[in-house]
Amino acid sequence: MVMRPIGKSKQLAARRARALALLKEGKKPSEIARIMDVTTRSIRYWKVAASQPTGKHRPRSRAVGRPRGLSDKQVARLRAKLLKGAFAQGYADDYWTLDRIAHLIWGLFRVRYTPSGAWHILDRMDWSCQKVRRVAIKRDDKAIAHWIRYQWPQIKKAK
């Protein structure tokens, strides 16, 4: 069984291109293999594959895998809706959850996403997960500051 090396397709293609450039400079396959931490056989294989127009490592004409559920235009529309806030979509609290985002996607585009799938959309938009910071309604910051300044030192001395 052959394992795929670690890295994305573009990264691996860049590695192969670098090895081929070193070959053109006149370096030996064994030197390149040592520099790039691969086998000599891989270097020779890449050389043969690059010389053949129908080689295994030629650039692909289309993306591999399942097509995306939302186009870039739809993601831009989703971003605009999310930026308006959850209140604008009829929610009682103004924060987004993955479940709410999945429901919004269904309502806008009739494309079904699970909450974890909605997370991938947010990742594609370069958004991050943030927890809602809960603050007590009756919080009195002045009283807290007074307690920390005057009462807490007395408690610490008593110990």
HELIX and SHEET records of a PDB file:
HELIX    1   1 SER A    9  LYS A   24  1                                  16    
HELIX    2   2 PRO A   29  MET A   36  1                                   8    
HELIX    3   3 THR A   40  SER A   51  1                                  12    
HELIX    4   4 ASP A   72  LYS A   84  1                                  13    
HELIX    5   5 PHE A   87  GLN A   89  5                                   3    
HELIX    6   6 LEU A   98  PHE A  109  1                                  12    
HELIX    7   7 PRO A  115  ARG A  124  1                                  10    
HELIX    8   8 ASP A  141  HIS A  146  1                                   6    
HELIX    9   9 TRP A  147  GLN A  151  3                                   5    
HELIX   10  10 TRP A  152  ALA A  158  1                                   7    
END                                                                             
